[in-house]
Amino acid sequence: MTEEHYPRTSAEIVVQMEAQKRQLDDVLENLSDAARNASGTVTDWAVKDHLSHLAVWMNGIVALVNHESRWQAMGLDTQWYFEAKPNFDDMNAVIYTHHQHLTFDDARAMLNTAHNAYVAMLNNLSEEDLQKPYSHYQPQEIREDSDTPIVRWIVADSYSHYEEHLPWIQERIARDTGN
């Protein structure tokens, strides 16, 4: 997605985010006990693992926009992040390990809380705020993409993230229920 295709306003992001969340909620509404109680692994997540994952990444963006440590909010050791320079798979493995104990209901509640906090954050951002660079919100973090507008990360960890995980969740539900 190029920058020209990112929404210009927070309201546009919220509309798309709520639509994707409704799709996810529809899939989760009549989830079987087998899918609700399934366990995952670090490389094969259960539905609940996807939900906690989505919540953690949202929490990271809320912290980032609030000028707090994104990585700490996600439960990642900040020193490890800056020294090891982990990729997404490394970070997601740590996130999985921290949350694998959650029940489906706990993971869903965690996602709902994170979603609501994300929407509240968006409701406080102006068009100008969305165009401020990552470095405005996290000046201590030197990145090669530090000058990229924050809207890129906001979209990536909201409706785009729901959209990315929904097919994986549906596939896992099918396996858990034998369909």
Secondary structure, 3 states (H helix, E strand, C coil): CCHHHCCCCHHHHHHHHHHHHHHHHHHHHCCCHHHHHCCCECCECCHHHHHHHHHHHHHHHHHHHCCCCHHHHCCCCHHHHHHHCCCHHHHHHHHHHHHCCCCHHHHHHHHHHHHHHHHHHHHCCCHHHHHCEHHHHCCCCCCCCCCCECHHHHHHCCHHHHHHHHHHHHHHHHHHHCC
